[in-house]
Amino acid sequence: MSKSENKVAGYAIIGFGNIGKALAKAFARNGIEVSIATTRDPESFVSAAAAIGPVVIPTTLTEAVKADIIFLAVRFESLSDVAKSLPTWQGKIIVDVTNAYGVPPEKLGGQPSSSFVAQAFTGGKLVKGFNHLIAAILDQDPAVHGGRRVVFLASDDDGAVAEIAALAENIGFSPIKPGGLSEGGLLVQARGNSWGRLIFQDQIKFD
């Protein structure tokens, strides 16, 4: 495990379920190094990471959160545990790939789920994105019939959303920004027993 212990990629994915693996494949297809972590010992998913590609680096949660850009691909109820792994997320961009389906709106204080997540990750710049596609679709090559699969990115931070939009393009997607967390975030969130209007919309953009 010396590789994972000594090297932290600029990008990290927290969570290695179907969504986390699909994101890792997008990085691997384009030769971009990314750290992968869960709450488990990284030895337990070394072989699964290796099967995706050599640029996918299994590591501990403690190491992964040192990355500059962190994708949250965990179950919504696990977010608080991840948030506690750093005292402050100042200077980091957090990409919220979670869905709060089944979480009562009152538990979120009546806010969009992404605003609730932003408050948990104190100091971080939050971008809601990549969550509207089911894992089986996100897992596929985003190049489709000469076009590129769309990902929606909502944020209250223009600089952060621009950086994630550039990354999305680098890994093959076509980013669309539906607005801030209180507007665009509502379109790409799940909350209670409802889904935002853009959830499950598999769109292809042609240049």
C-alpha positions, 0 to 999 in steps of 0.5 A: 500500500505504499502507493496510497500512503505516499501519494494523494491525488488532487481529486478524491472520491469518497465512497466506492459503491456503484456511483463511486465506481462509475466516477472512478471509471470516468477519471480512468478513461481519461488517465486522470489520477484520483484517490478512492476512499471509504470508511473501510480499510483500503486493502478491502477494495484494492483489487476492485480499484485495480480492475478500473485502472492504475490511476485509481488509488485506494487510500484511507479517508484521512488521506483522501480528504487532503485532495483539493476536489472531493466527490461525495458518493456516499449514502446521505446518512453517512455524510456527517461522518465524512464531514467530521474527518476535517475540522474545516473544509476551507479551500476545498471544492466539495462535489455533492453526488448524494441523493436525499431520497427518503429524508424528510424535508424537516430533517433538512430544515426545509432547505434544498439537500445541497444547502444542508450538505454545504453547512455540514462541510464548513468552509468548503465550496459546494457544487451539486452535480453528477447525481441526476444520472443512475449509476448504470448510465454514469458508468457508460462512456459519456461520448454518445453518437458524436455528442456528450452526455450532460451533467448538471452542476449547481452552486452558489460559488461561480469559481467552484462551479467553473472549475468542476465544469472544466473537469467535467469536460476533461472527463468527457461530459457536457456541463450545464449550470442550472443556477445556485443551490436554492434554484438549480439545486432544487432541480437536481435533488431528491428530498422526502418522497420527491425527485427534482425535475432534472433527476434521471434526465439523460440528455446528450449535447451535440456541439 
